[in-house]
Amino acid sequence: MNERVMNVAKWSRNVSMSIVLGIFLAACGDDDSSFAPRDEDSSSSICEDCDETTSSSSSSSMDSIGSSSLQNDKSSSSSKEQGDGGSESAMTSSSAKSSSSEEKDESSSSEKVESSSSDKIASSSSEKSSSSSSAESSSSSVKSSSSVVSSSSKDVASSSSVNSSSSVTPQSSSSVPSSSGYVPYDHMADLGDAMRIKESDYKTFVDERNGRSYYYITINGKNKKGEAASVTVMAENLNIGKMVGITKDQANDTLIERYCYDRDTTNCDRYGGLYQWAEMMQLPSRCNTESCADLIQPNHQGICPDGWRLLTRDDFYVVLHADNNKHGIEDVRAIRFGGYNYSGYSLVGAGYVWDRSLSGINEGTYWYYPVEDAANPDTKAAADAADAHLDYLIESRASKLHGFSVRCTKLEE
């Protein structure tokens, strides 16, 4: 009898366990969150605990909005749902809940995320993914993707290819301030002598070709005949044209080219450009190696603005013999160039290009005249020079292929 009772009890226990197991399996059969996505699109991601409305609207948004801006919007939403002080696994789950479209983007481009993120991020996301899996039931692909987004926001924010749920947002290159912080040079610093020549003696005009403003001054003096004469000249060197390297000739006859000392445009701003003779004259570049005397005009304009012409030796004679002058060339040089500047001409130590080499910045300067050298018209032109340590003008003739400064004279009206 006891044996029959024991057998009945065993049978009852087995039936009860079968019923419980059947109920459990039936309940599990209704949850397909750990299986493949319902939709056949391989780019879709699993959204655990998402309602149907969220999934549908997120999918629609992904079609109409760029993934970058969508990620930012959804990341912000995720942060609000998460609240303050949530655990890392809660962050992962919340990130998964916040937006199926964000996960869709991350899942479909997992290789992209991995390539743009550092090994540290990959390692971190892997650890957090496995940690998260013990607390939440979600597919590993979703966890890996969302942990990269949520747990490494600072590292990812530094990369422009991934947006994070962190409030730190990547800066675009256009929003980064210029590293140079360059302020255009104030040419008034080189003008006048503080006694004889005042700021009010200078006027300005704008070169309409590039919008650059220049100071100019009228200097009264004597010409080569000893007669009273005046000349209106630029009080700073011309600066116009496209910068090219000093190892190249200024041979593009369709545009103005210039050299800048040390290949630095800030030097062109302060000291002016440096030009080969044919470029200054705006003659064909072949005129640097052959005579073009028949192309030189009276009041030759060259690269000067309209209403202006190239400085001649006769013009410079009047400057050198200005009424205020007492020290020759030193009265033509700016104070910063070792002069007195009594004339107001404000000659600066622009340096020069000589045989493809730079020399003399703040120490010397050369300038051409619109005349070929009588003895060697094919290859040389008339030029003068000044040195910060010499008290006399250096009269010269130089190769047309060097690079010198340019000044312009205002045409008489």
ABEGO torsion letter per residue (X at the ends): XAAAAAAAAAAAAAAAAAAAAAAAAAAAAABAAABBBABABAABBBBBGBBAAAAAAAAAAAAABBAAAAAAAAAAAAAAAAEBGBBAAAAAAAAAAABAAAAAAAAAAAAAAAAABBAAAAAAAAAAAAAAAAABBBBAAAAAAAAAAAAAAAAAAABAABBBABABBBBBAAABBBAAGBBBBBAAAABEAGAABBAAABBBBBBAAAGBBBBBBBBBBBBAAGBBBBBBBBABBBBBEBBBBAABBBABAABBBBBBBGGBAAAAAAAEBBBBAAAAAGBBAAAAABBAAAABBBGBAEABBBGBBBBBAAAAAAAAABAABAAEAAAABBAAAGBAGAAGAGBBBAEBBBGGBBBGBGABBBBBBBBBBAABAAABBBBBBBBAABABBBBBBBBAABBBBBBBBBBBX
